[in-house]
Amino acid sequence: MKSLIMEGPAKSRVIDIEIPTPGPGEVLVKMKYCGVCSSELEPWKTAVNGQTFGHEPMGTIEAVGQGVTGLEKNDRVTGLSSPCYSQYTIMKEENCVVIPEAVADEDAMGEALACLINVGAQMALAAPGDPFVVVGCGYMGLGTISLMRAMGAGTIIGVDIREEARENALKYGADVVYSPDTLPEEYFFSKHNFGGHVLGPGRKKEMFSIGFSRVEEFAGTGSALRLAGDITGMAGCLGIGGYHLGGDRNIDFQQWNYKMMKVLNTQIRDDDLATRYCRQALDLIARGQWKFTGTVNSRHIYPLEEFDRCQYELEHKPAGFIKALIRCND
């Protein structure tokens, strides 16, 4: 079978290896697509010979191992597995999720969807109708916007440096969009507005009216993280979903501390929880409750041999780019 490995920084190649055999409790999946995650961009740039990537599988079961009872050949599945930039991959039965018939192949990257459900769980609104801000309106940011719309948010604000990303945010449920330099000044909380730790008479109530109670950052850059923190309100909750690689991040922690902010890493590492959230995500989409479909167009589905071009376009975002897939079988 064909499988992708790295030769070095920003240089991949496709090799031929044997098709693996599923062991007890495992299934062999014939891959159709593997979703491309922005967390792989920096590792791609710094890759070493033999390194492999790919963790958003989607395909059909080709064979089942001993003891597998809940899955059958030809089931259309997604879930958790790595590496997945190959024609076949092995998945554990407990991490394999059957895709509902109503969900299209291109919308069924279960691992990424599970991460978004985790955002919804950790960043749940204090009450229906509360506002929600998303900083960074790529694929994951758009998923968060559409999910928060389904969860009953009031005004949803999208922030991104790209005009097309802001337009996409409106399509997926945002009410208002801004570039970072057009955000209204009154959204920004600073302890200096209130004389540091000394509050004048009657100003405590005013202090709690600035900024937002829920802000999710999905850009993965230092500037976006600082901005997200600046607009998080007193005792608000800042969710960090962006994958922060490529150097340290500098923030005004004194400011964060003063505001008594809750700071949550909204990524997910628990495989059992991720599998459950994957199943829930697909069910919500299948029932039409979560309207998060249509993020992939044919121009951004790449063969294995064009993985490097895919990574370049992931970074530079040509027109129409939201989500990229690698086509693993022709």
N, C-alpha and C positions, 0 to 999 in steps of 0.2 A: 504494500500500500504506500501511497504518497504521504509524507509527513514533513513538516517544516521545522528546521532548526536554524539557529543563528551561527554565522561564521565569525562575527565580531560586531562592533558598533554599527548600527543602522544597515547591516548587511545580512540577509537571510538567504537560505537555499532550500530547495525541496529534495528530499532523499527518498529512497525506496527501503522500506523495512517490512518485516513480516507482520501480518495481521495478528493481533494478540488473541488469545483464547480466554474466554471468561472463566474464572474460578468459581468456587461455591459462593452463592450469594451475589454474584455479579452478572451483568449483561454486557454483551457486545453491541455497541451502537454504531450504525452506519451514519456518519455525520453528513448532514446537509449544509448547515451553517454553523459557524462559531462567531458569536458577537465579539466586537472589538472594543475593549475597555480602555479609557484614557489612562488608567493606572499603568498600562504597559508602555506608554510613550517614552518616558524617561528611561526605563530599563532597556527598551529597544535601542535607544541612543548610546547606551553604555554596555551593551551586551558582550558576553564572552563566547568564545567558540563552544558550540554544543548546547547553548542555553535554549530552552523551549518556553512557549507562551500558550495562552488560550485557556479561558475558564468559563465560557458562556456557551455550552453545547446545545445543539438542537439537531435531532435526527430521528431515525427509526431503528427499532431493535432488530438486530440481525440474528442473534443467538442468545440463549439464556443458559446460565451456569446451574450447577446442581443446587437444589434447594430453593430456587426462585419460584415463587407461586403467584405473585401478584402482577406479573408482567408477562407479555407474550410477544412472539416474533411479529414484526410489522407494527407494533405499537409506536405511535408518534410521541417522542419524549423529549424532555429537557431536564435540567437539574444541576447537579454539581459534579464536575470532573475536570481534571487537568493532567497533562496538556491536551488541548483539543484542536490544534491546527493540524489535522490529519484526516484521512479518509475514514478511519475508525477510531473509537475510543472505548475504554472500559469504564463502566459506571457501577457503583454499588447499588443494589436494589433499594436500600433505604434512602438513597439520595437521588433517585430517579422518579420523575413525575410525568404522568401521562398528560398530554396536552389536550384540553377540551376541543371538540370538533369545531366549535364556533371561533376559535382563535387561529389566525393565520400563522404560517411558519415564521414569517418575517417579524411577527409581533411577540414571539414566544421565547425570548432569551430569558429563561427563568431565573438565572442567578442575579442578573441586574434588576429584575422586577422584585425579587426578594429583598434586595438592598433598599429599594424604595418603600416597600411595606414596613421595613424596619424604621425608616425615617418617620412614617406615619405613626408607628407605635411609640417611638421615643419622643416625638415632637407633637403629640396630640394636643389639640386645642383645649384651653381651660374651659371654654364654653363655645357652643355653636355660634357662628357669627363673628368670632374674633378675627382680626386681620392676621395675615401671614405674609412674610417677605422671603423671596428666594433670590439670592445673589449668585449669578451664574446660571444662564438659561440654555445650556446644552441639553443633551438627552436626559441626564439625571435630573437636572433642574426642571425641565418640562414635565417629567414624570411626577416630580414633587408637586408642581403647580396643579396638574390635573387630579392628583390624588387628594390634595387639600381641598379642591373644589368638591370632590365626592364626599369628603369628610365633614363638610359643612362650614368651611371657612367663610368669613365675610369678605372684606376687600383683600384681594391677593395682588401683591406688587412684585413685579419681576425687574431685576436689575442686571444689565449686561453691557459690555463695551461694544457689542456688535449690533447693528441695526436689524439684521435679519433674525438674530436670536431674540431680540425684543418683539419683533413681529410674530415669531413663533410662540412666544409666551402668551400673547393675546389669543392666538388660535387655540391654545391648550388650556385656557381658563383664567389667565391673569386679567384683572380689571384695569390696571395702570402699569406702565412700564417706564423705566428711566435708564439713562446711561449714568455711570457713577458721578459725572460732573454736573448732572442736571437734577440730582436728588435735592429736594427742598431742604434748606438749612434747618428748618424746625424739626426735621427727623433726627438730627444728630444730637446725642446726649453728651454733655461734657460736665464734669464736676466743677469746672471753672465757671460755668454759668450760674453756679449756686454758691460761690465763694469757698470752694474747697469743701472741707468737712463742716464748715460753719453755715447753718441755714438761718436766713432771716425769718421773721414772723410770717406765718402763712405760706411759706414757700415749699413746704414738704409735699403738699398736694400737687403743686405745679411740677415738682421734680418727677413724680410718678406718671405724668401725662406726656412725657417726651419719649420718642422712640417706640419700639414695638416689642410685644411680649414674646413673639416667636419669629426668629430669623434663621433660615437655613442657608449655609454657604456650600456651593457646589462648583466653584471655579478652580480650586486647587492652587491658587496663587496667594502670595503674601498680601498684595494690595487688596484683594477681595476679602481675605480674612479680616484685615484691619477694618475695612469698611463695614463688614457685617457686624463686627463688634461695636463699632461706633453708633450704629442705629438700633442696637438692642437696648431696650429700655430698662429702667430700674427693676431689679428682680426678674428680668426677662430670661428667656432661654435661647441660647445660641447653639444651633446644631452644625457640626462640622462634618459634611459629607464628602467634600473634595479630598482627593488623594494627594497629599502634600509631599512631593519629592523635589529633589534638585536644590537642597539647601535649607538653612534654618529660616524660621519665621520670626519677625520682630513685631511684637504687639505692645500696646500700652496696658500692661497687666495691672498697674495701679488704678487705671480707669475701670477695668473690668472688676477689680476687687471692690472698688468704691460702689459700683452699681449692684453688687451682690448677684451678679449674673450666674446662671447655671450654664455650664459649657459641656455639651455632650458630643462624643464621637459617635456619629450615627451610622458608621459602617458596621458590618456584621462579620463575626468569625466563627460562630457556633453553627456547625453543619446541620445539626438536627433542626435548629430554629430556622435556618435559611431554607431548608427543604420544606418545612411547614409554610413559611411565608411565600415560597415559590408557588405552592399549590393554591394558597389563598389568592395570590395575585392573579393567577390564570383564571380562577373561578370568578373573580370580580370583573375581569375583562370580558369573559364569556357571557356573563349576565348583563353586560352593558352598564354596570354601575361605575366602573372606572374606565373612562374614555381615553385610553392611552394606546392608540394604534396609529399606523401610517407614518412612522418615523423613519422608515427606510425606503429609499427609492432605488431603482435598478442601477443608476450610475454609481452607487456607493456599495455595490456588492462586488467583491473582488475575488479572483481565483487565488489559490495558494501562492502561485508564482508572483503575484503582485502585492504581497504583504507589505513590502517596503514602501511602495507607492501609497498604499492605504494609510500607513503610519504618517507619511508626509502630509497627506490630505487631512488626516485627523487633527494634525497640529495647525494647519493653515486654513481649514474650513472653507472649501470652495462653495459656490452658491448651491443651496439646496441640501447641504450636508447637515444631518442631525445624528444619525447612527449608521455605523459601517458594519457590514458582515463580511466574513470570509466564506466563500463557497468552497466547500471541501470536496465535493464530488460533482463531476460534470454531468 
